Amino acid sequence: MMAMVQKILFYLQYPFVRYALIVGVLIALSSSLLGVTLVLKRYSYIGDGLSHVAFGAMSIATVLKLSNQMVLILPVTIVCAVLLLRTGQNSKSRAMRPSPCSRSVPWPSVIWS
């Protein structure tokens, strides 16, 4: 147990290890706050979808032998993100509208009539 503590203290002597530890904790805190917000807004799978889009764009850029692949990957991913978010907003607004078949009669009057 003591050897492990000594090894950790040895690594903490280096400034880049301390900086990495501080930055890692800050990223973890900010990611947790952002993650909760995205899950509550039902955008939890957008990162997974965009990673697949970026991977597909990267493979297409490789096949086309583009020297700077970011020229293709970044715009395609941004366009897909905008389309995904816009599509999600349209489906949510449709879900909030009442159905044209729904009655505007209160529930008890339907039962007793």
Rosetta blueprint (number, residue, H / E / L):
1 M L
2 M H
3 A H
4 M H
5 V H
6 Q H
7 K H
8 I H
9 L H
10 F H
11 Y H
12 L L
13 Q L
14 Y L
15 P H
16 F H
17 V H
18 R H
19 Y H
20 A H
21 L H
22 I H
23 V H
24 G H
25 V H
26 L H
27 I H
28 A H
29 L H
30 S H
31 S H
32 S H
33 L H
34 L H
35 G H
36 V H
37 T H
38 L H
39 V H
40 L H
41 K L
42 R L
43 Y L
44 S L
45 Y L
46 I H
47 G H
48 D H
49 G H
50 L H
51 S H
52 H H
53 V H
54 A H
55 F H
56 G H
57 A H
58 M H
59 S H
60 I H
61 A H
62 T H
63 V H
64 L L
65 K L
66 L L
67 S L
68 N L
69 Q L
70 M H
71 V H
72 L H
73 I H
74 L H
75 P H
76 V H
77 T H
78 I H
79 V H
80 C H
81 A H
82 V H
83 L H
84 L H
85 L H
86 R H
87 T H
88 G H
89 Q H
90 N H
91 S H
92 K H
93 S H
94 R H
95 A H
96 M H
97 R L
98 P L
99 S L
100 P L
101 C L
102 S L
103 R L
104 S L
105 V L
106 P L
107 W H
108 P H
109 S H
110 V H
111 I H
112 W H
113 S L
